[in-house]
Amino acid sequence: MQELRRRLGVWDAVVVGLGAMVGAGVFAVFAPAAEIAGSGLLVGLAIAAVVAYCNATSSARLAAVYPESGGTYVYGRERLGPFWGYLAGWAFVVGKTASCAAMALTVGAYLWPDHKNVVAVAAVVALTTLNYFGVQKAAWLTRIIVAVVLVLLAVVVIVSLTADDARYGRLELGREGAGGILQAAALMFFAFAGYARIATLGEEVRDPSRTIPRAVPLALGISLITYAAVAVALLVILGAERLGDSPDPLAEAVRVAGLAWLVPVVRVGAAIAALGSLLALILGVSRTTLAMARDRHLPSGLAAVHPKYHVPHRAELAVGAVVAIVAATTDLRGAIGFSSFGVLLYYAIANASAWTLQRSEGRPPRAVPVLGLVGCLGLAFALPWPSIVVGLGVLSLGAVAYRLRSTR
């Protein structure tokens, strides 16, 4: 079996995770979360962060034991049995395909709203081509994107918090119900799922037993600090109602702060962030596709590794083609809900797998996988019902396909 080349260090892996999380979280989920939960989105953010921490800890311990491409697909297969590994992989590939489409559409919405689908497809083609020629090049580009976006977000936060129209009383909780807060938490979990990219790169990082457990919490911690700062700034300058109604809340924030000249800069920064997220997402989905193809749960031809560039080139091309098609036909908020459902079930299986680890294998404290499992299932079924129904339907199709294949 051909193997991928181990090139990435700790900070390379952290940057890949940040590229997936920062773009998704800051520019895609705060508006729908505010629409549902008002200022209670801050509570939802905290809930999502706790669940993400449990998932990250479980994933990091498992990745150290199984340092190969595939993430929870591999962990579920090895710890719970082939079907659970397959179901995790199926949930990840399907859910993250929706995530890729959402990020591509975000690029289009900010750069050329009237032709967002065309721009989205072009972005998918460009980044798939980049990934084809090697993960190291992709990691360097992601590093640049993350640096630019973090600087831009720092400017937006400072401008918003110091503006004349800033009202800190807008941070007070209203009468948001628990259901709305949980639903907001489930949507915002979409923004924290980027650390999965680190685990799916297990076969491409140096010294994975040391690198992955260090990279995952670092990426998660940096993202949480960033999200909290931006969420507070947006609520202070816009208020929950205006934030919920805004299609481009960060651009709206600097406009309200009286710095209209910053609006184009924020729009370009949003597109750059979404591109970074899309880059990392395509990278992760293609690696899980590679692992499933190796086990013949997907066409075995997708398991090929390019002899020169040492990447799963056929898997990357296939993923890019599917994402391009979805990006031409999907709705951004619906894609976020569907993606969250699939990824939450994916991490539920990761936590169940971590529960089976022995102390000699670096088992996390027992409360971590239990809280992660309960949290993932609770948030998954707190999502809007269309996301739940469609998610269950797609997962059922995958389960039927697995059963038919096993029977044959």
SVG drawing of the C-alpha trace seen along z (x, -y; Angstrom):
<svg xmlns="http://www.w3.org/2000/svg" viewBox="-38 -58 47 70">
<polyline fill="none" stroke="black" stroke-width="0.4" points="0.0,0.0 1.4,-3.4 1.8,-5.8 1.8,-9.6 4.9,-11.6 5.3,-12.9 6.1,-16.6 4.1,-18.6 5.3,-19.8 3.2,-21.1 2.6,-24.6 1.9,-23.4 -0.8,-21.2 -2.1,-24.0 -2.3,-26.3 -4.2,-23.7 -6.8,-23.5 -7.0,-27.3 -7.5,-27.7 -10.6,-25.4 -12.0,-26.9 -11.5,-30.7 -12.9,-31.0 -16.0,-29.0 -16.7,-30.4 -16.3,-34.2 -17.9,-34.7 -20.6,-32.1 -22.3,-31.3 -22.7,-34.3 -25.6,-35.8 -27.8,-32.6 -26.9,-32.0 -27.9,-35.5 -31.1,-35.2 -32.0,-32.1 -30.6,-32.9 -30.0,-36.7 -27.2,-37.6 -27.6,-34.0 -25.3,-33.1 -22.4,-33.7 -23.8,-31.0 -24.2,-28.8 -20.6,-29.5 -19.4,-28.4 -21.5,-25.1 -20.1,-24.5 -16.5,-25.1 -17.0,-22.6 -18.2,-19.9 -15.4,-20.7 -12.8,-20.4 -14.1,-16.9 -14.1,-16.0 -10.6,-17.4 -9.2,-15.6 -10.7,-12.3 -9.6,-12.7 -6.0,-13.7 -5.6,-10.7 -6.9,-8.4 -4.8,-10.0 -1.7,-9.4 -2.5,-5.7 -3.6,-5.5 -1.4,-7.9 -2.8,-7.4 -5.2,-9.2 -8.9,-8.8 -9.6,-10.2 -12.6,-8.8 -13.2,-6.4 -10.0,-4.6 -10.7,-5.0 -14.3,-3.7 -13.2,-0.8 -10.4,0.3 -12.2,-0.3 -15.9,0.3 -16.0,2.4 -16.1,1.9 -19.6,0.6 -19.1,-2.2 -15.9,-3.2 -17.7,-3.2 -20.6,-5.2 -18.2,-7.8 -16.4,-8.1 -19.6,-8.4 -20.9,-11.1 -17.7,-13.0 -17.4,-12.9 -21.0,-13.9 -21.1,-16.5 -17.8,-18.1 -18.8,-18.1 -21.6,-20.4 -19.1,-22.5 -16.9,-22.8 -19.8,-24.0 -20.7,-26.5 -17.3,-28.0 -17.1,-28.2 -20.4,-30.0 -19.1,-32.4 -16.3,-33.3 -18.7,-34.0 -21.1,-36.0 -18.4,-38.4 -16.5,-38.7 -19.3,-38.8 -22.7,-38.4 -24.6,-38.4 -22.5,-35.5 -21.7,-33.7 -22.1,-30.2 -19.7,-30.8 -17.1,-32.2 -17.7,-29.3 -17.0,-26.7 -13.9,-28.6 -12.6,-28.6 -13.1,-24.9 -11.3,-24.2 -8.4,-26.4 -7.9,-24.9 -8.3,-21.4 -5.5,-22.0 -3.3,-23.4 -3.9,-20.4 -3.1,-18.1 0.5,-19.4 1.3,-18.8 0.1,-19.3 3.2,-21.4 2.4,-24.1 -1.2,-24.1 0.1,-24.4 2.3,-27.5 -0.7,-29.2 -2.9,-28.4 -0.3,-30.0 -0.4,-33.2 -4.2,-33.3 -4.5,-32.7 -2.1,-35.5 -4.0,-38.0 -7.4,-37.0 -6.3,-37.2 -4.9,-40.7 -8.1,-41.8 -10.2,-40.4 -8.1,-42.2 -8.8,-45.5 -12.5,-44.8 -12.7,-43.9 -10.8,-47.0 -12.8,-49.3 -16.1,-47.9 -15.3,-48.0 -14.1,-51.6 -16.7,-53.1 -19.1,-55.8 -22.0,-53.5 -20.7,-50.7 -23.2,-49.7 -22.0,-47.1 -25.5,-46.7 -26.3,-44.7 -24.4,-41.8 -27.1,-41.3 -29.2,-38.1 -32.8,-38.6 -35.5,-35.9 -33.8,-33.4 -35.0,-29.9 -32.8,-26.9 -33.9,-25.4 -32.7,-28.4 -29.4,-28.5 -28.8,-24.8 -29.7,-25.2 -27.3,-28.2 -24.6,-26.0 -25.2,-23.3 -24.8,-25.7 -21.7,-27.3 -20.2,-23.8 -19.7,-24.0 -17.1,-26.6 -15.1,-24.4 -14.9,-21.3 -11.7,-22.4 -9.4,-20.5 -10.6,-17.3 -8.3,-18.3 -5.4,-17.8 -6.4,-14.2 -7.1,-13.3 -3.6,-14.4 -2.2,-11.7 -0.2,-10.1 1.4,-13.4 2.7,-14.8 6.1,-14.2 6.1,-12.3 2.3,-12.0 2.1,-10.7 3.6,-14.0 2.5,-16.4 -1.2,-15.7 -2.0,-15.9 -0.2,-19.2 -1.6,-20.7 -5.3,-20.0 -5.7,-21.9 -3.5,-24.8 -5.7,-25.3 -8.9,-25.0 -7.7,-27.4 -6.7,-30.1 -10.0,-29.7 -12.1,-30.0 -10.3,-33.3 -10.9,-34.7 -14.6,-33.7 -15.3,-35.1 -13.7,-38.4 -15.5,-38.8 -18.9,-37.7 -18.6,-40.3 -17.6,-43.0 -20.4,-42.3 -23.0,-42.3 -21.7,-45.5 -21.7,-47.4 -24.7,-45.9 -26.9,-44.3 -28.4,-40.9 -31.3,-41.8 -29.2,-43.7 -26.5,-41.0 -29.1,-38.3 -30.4,-40.2 -27.0,-41.0 -25.7,-39.0 -22.2,-40.4 -22.0,-41.3 -18.3,-42.1 -18.6,-44.6 -21.7,-46.0 -19.8,-46.4 -17.1,-48.6 -19.7,-50.6 -21.6,-51.3 -18.4,-52.3 -17.9,-55.0 -15.1,-53.5 -16.8,-52.8 -13.4,-52.7 -12.7,-49.4 -15.7,-47.7 -14.0,-46.5 -11.0,-45.4 -13.3,-43.3 -15.0,-41.8 -11.7,-40.7 -10.6,-39.4 -13.8,-37.4 -13.2,-35.8 -9.6,-35.0 -10.7,-33.4 -13.3,-31.3 -10.7,-30.2 -8.4,-29.1 -11.2,-27.1 -12.1,-25.6 -8.5,-24.6 -8.2,-22.8 -11.7,-21.2 -10.9,-19.7 -7.7,-18.4 -9.4,-16.6 -12.3,-15.1 -9.9,-13.8 -7.8,-12.0 -10.9,-10.3 -11.9,-9.3 -8.5,-7.8 -8.8,-5.7 -12.3,-4.5 -11.1,-3.6 -8.2,-1.6 -10.8,0.5 -13.0,0.7 -15.9,-1.1 -15.4,-3.6 -14.0,-2.7 -10.5,-1.4 -9.1,-3.6 -9.5,-6.5 -6.8,-5.1 -4.0,-5.9 -1.2,-8.2 0.6,-10.3 4.2,-8.9 5.7,-12.4 3.5,-14.7 2.7,-12.0 -0.9,-13.1 -4.2,-11.1 -4.7,-12.8 -7.7,-10.8 -9.5,-11.3 -8.8,-15.0 -10.1,-15.3 -13.3,-13.3 -14.0,-15.4 -13.4,-18.6 -15.8,-17.6 -18.6,-16.7 -18.1,-19.9 -18.2,-22.0 -21.6,-20.4 -23.0,-20.9 -21.8,-24.6 -23.9,-25.3 -27.1,-24.1 -27.0,-24.6 -28.2,-27.2 -25.6,-28.5 -27.5,-28.3 -29.0,-24.9 -25.5,-23.6 -24.3,-24.7 -27.1,-22.8 -26.7,-19.7 -22.9,-19.8 -23.2,-20.2 -25.5,-17.2 -23.1,-14.9 -20.0,-16.1 -21.7,-15.9 -22.5,-12.2 -18.9,-11.7 -17.6,-13.0 -20.1,-11.0 -18.4,-7.9 -15.0,-9.4 -15.9,-9.8 -17.3,-6.3 -14.1,-5.1 -12.0,-7.0 -14.0,-5.4 -12.5,-2.0 -8.8,-3.2 -6.7,-1.7 -4.6,-3.7 -1.5,-2.5 -2.8,-3.9 -3.2,-7.4 -6.9,-7.2 -8.4,-10.6 -10.3,-11.1 -13.5,-9.1 -15.7,-12.2 -14.3,-13.6 -15.6,-11.0 -18.9,-10.7 -19.5,-14.5 -18.4,-14.6 -20.8,-11.8 -23.8,-13.2 -23.0,-16.7 -22.7,-15.7 -26.0,-13.8 -27.8,-16.5 -26.6,-19.2 -27.2,-17.1 -30.9,-16.7 -31.3,-20.3 -30.7,-21.5 -33.6,-22.7 -35.7,-19.7 -34.9,-19.9 -31.3,-19.4 -32.1,-16.4 -34.4,-14.8 -32.1,-15.2 -29.1,-14.1 -30.8,-10.9 -31.9,-10.1 -28.4,-10.4 -26.9,-8.4 -29.5,-5.7 -28.6,-5.5 -25.0,-5.0 -25.9,-2.3 -28.0,-0.5 -25.2,-0.6 -22.8,0.9 -25.3,3.7 -25.7,4.5 -22.0,4.6 -21.5,6.8 -24.2,9.2 -22.6,9.5"/>
</svg>
